[in-house]
Amino acid sequence: MSHYDGFAREYDEAVARHSPVIECAYEYILDQLKEVSGHQVCDVGCGQGELARRLARAGARVTGVDLSGELLNLARTRSSTQTIEWVHDDAQSLRALPDNRFDIAVANLMLMDTPDRDQTIHSILPPVLGVVGVKACLTPN
Ligand SMILES: C[S@@+](CC[C@H](N)C(=O)[O-])C[C@H]1O[C@@H](n2cnc3c(N)ncnc32)[C@H](O)[C@@H]1O
């Protein structure tokens, strides 16, 4: 269970409002990745799935992973026309994704939420064959 379950709707609304911090992070990630078409991309800590949907629109085959069942429910609702695989799992272990199928992993605005950041990065890295895009945003609390 993720503490994001308690304010999934509020986070979803912030994304829908194009909150500048969140929007800026999406643009940064997409700009860094440039070409994703045809690549298998894992969005680790995908939340309500906005970045995953943008990656899918750009032609990527996307798997979104998150610890929050509530945010994943919203992701599924928002993505009914897109083929994205949604997985409920802890990024610190990623037990549900043991195979080496990903070319790229992104973890946008989520590393600051994991108690063991090194373990999270370690669990993300083994399945990835190529480029890795990881962005952490530290908050003052
Ligand atoms: C600030 S939100 C960012 C969501 C999304 N990446 C975005 O850019 O909109 C942080 C997300 O990380 C997820 N998260 C936090 N710890 C996690 C963990 N250990 N495993 C998987 N997801 C986690 C939360 O549930 C939440 O969806």
Ligand as a Chemical Component Dictionary entry (heavy atoms), coordinates in Angstrom:
data_LIG
# 
_chem_comp.id                   LIG 
_chem_comp.type                 NON-POLYMER 
_chem_comp.pdbx_formal_charge   0 
_chem_comp.three_letter_code    LIG 
# 
loop_
_chem_comp_atom.comp_id 
_chem_comp_atom.atom_id 
_chem_comp_atom.alt_atom_id 
_chem_comp_atom.type_symbol 
_chem_comp_atom.charge 
_chem_comp_atom.model_Cartn_x 
_chem_comp_atom.model_Cartn_y 
_chem_comp_atom.model_Cartn_z 
_chem_comp_atom.pdbx_ordinal 
LIG C1  C1  C 0  4.773 12.176 -7.302  1  
LIG S1  S1  S 1  4.056 10.676 -7.866  2  
LIG C2  C2  C 0  4.675 10.655 -9.533  3  
LIG C3  C3  C 0  3.783 9.830  -10.427 4  
LIG C4  C4  C 0  4.220 9.779  -11.894 5  
LIG N1  N1  N 0  5.564 9.242  -12.058 6  
LIG C5  C5  C 0  4.138 11.124 -12.522 7  
LIG O1  O1  O 0  5.179 11.573 -13.028 8  
LIG O2  O2  O -1 3.065 11.719 -12.563 9  
LIG C6  C6  C 0  5.051 9.399  -7.080  10 
LIG C7  C7  C 0  4.574 8.004  -7.459  11 
LIG O3  O3  O 0  5.523 7.052  -7.014  12 
LIG C8  C8  C 0  4.787 5.927  -6.537  13 
LIG N2  N2  N 0  5.633 5.172  -5.635  14 
LIG C9  C9  C 0  6.181 5.592  -4.460  15 
LIG N3  N3  N 0  6.910 4.617  -3.915  16 
LIG C10 C10 C 0  6.827 3.556  -4.758  17 
LIG C11 C11 C 0  7.374 2.245  -4.739  18 
LIG N4  N4  N 0  8.166 1.825  -3.742  19 
LIG N5  N5  N 0  7.089 1.419  -5.774  20 
LIG C12 C12 C 0  6.302 1.831  -6.791  21 
LIG N6  N6  N 0  5.750 3.058  -6.862  22 
LIG C13 C13 C 0  6.016 3.908  -5.857  23 
LIG C14 C14 C 0  3.594 6.544  -5.837  24 
LIG O4  O4  O 0  2.564 5.604  -5.622  25 
LIG C15 C15 C 0  3.240 7.638  -6.842  26 
LIG O5  O5  O 0  2.391 7.177  -7.852  27 
# 
loop_
_chem_comp_bond.comp_id 
_chem_comp_bond.atom_id_1 
_chem_comp_bond.atom_id_2 
_chem_comp_bond.value_order 
_chem_comp_bond.pdbx_ordinal 
LIG C1  S1  SING 1  
LIG S1  C2  SING 2  
LIG S1  C6  SING 3  
LIG C2  C3  SING 4  
LIG C3  C4  SING 5  
LIG C4  N1  SING 6  
LIG C4  C5  SING 7  
LIG C5  O1  DOUB 8  
LIG C5  O2  SING 9  
LIG C6  C7  SING 10 
LIG C7  O3  SING 11 
LIG C7  C15 SING 12 
LIG O3  C8  SING 13 
LIG C8  N2  SING 14 
LIG C8  C14 SING 15 
LIG N2  C9  SING 16 
LIG N2  C13 SING 17 
LIG C9  N3  DOUB 18 
LIG N3  C10 SING 19 
LIG C10 C11 SING 20 
LIG C10 C13 DOUB 21 
LIG C11 N4  SING 22 
LIG C11 N5  DOUB 23 
LIG N5  C12 SING 24 
LIG C12 N6  DOUB 25 
LIG N6  C13 SING 26 
LIG C14 O4  SING 27 
LIG C14 C15 SING 28 
LIG C15 O5  SING 29 
# 
